[in-house]
Amino acid sequence: MLLNIENEKVVVVGGGKVASQKVRALLPTQAHICMISPILTAELVTYVEEKCVIWQEKNNRRLRKALCFKGRNI
């Protein structure tokens, strides 16, 4: 499946190795990437410092429950 996500908001929940891979793949799309995680890998910290992504330092467990069980959009 191919999606045009240029200038779209994309949320990545988590800040570990898999999240780093996802963000790395999303950067060329020019999407507006928001990271939600209490911690980030060194690579993700670099993206935040370079203002390539936005970081919201939150507990992702509560967010996952909200997204999965309450149908909320962020």
C-alpha positions, -999 to +999 in steps of 0.1 A: +000+000+000+013+035-009+001+066+009+009+102+003+015+116+038+033+147+028+023+175+052+001+150+072+004+145+109+019+112+119+022+099+155+048+074+165+042+059+199+074+047+216+110+059+216+131+027+212+148+009+183+116+002+163+104+038+167+138+050+154+134+028+123+099+041+117+109+077+120+139+072+098+116+058+071+091+086+076+115+115+074+118+116+036+080+118+033+079+154+047+051+143+071+048+162+104+060+136+129+051+136+166+069+112+189+051+101+221+073+084+246+088+090+281+123+082+267+140+084+233+170+067+216+200+089+209+190+089+172+156+102+180+170+129+204+191+141+174+159+144+153+142+163+181+172+187+185+173+192+147+135+200+148+128+171+124+102+157+148+082+169+178+085+150+211+058+148+237+072+132+268+043+111+279+036+076+293+027+056+262+009+028+281-020+051+290-020+065+254-022+030+239-051+021+261-069+053+250-063+046+213-071+009+214-101+009+238-117+043+235-113+050+198-097+084+205-077+103+179-047+124+187 
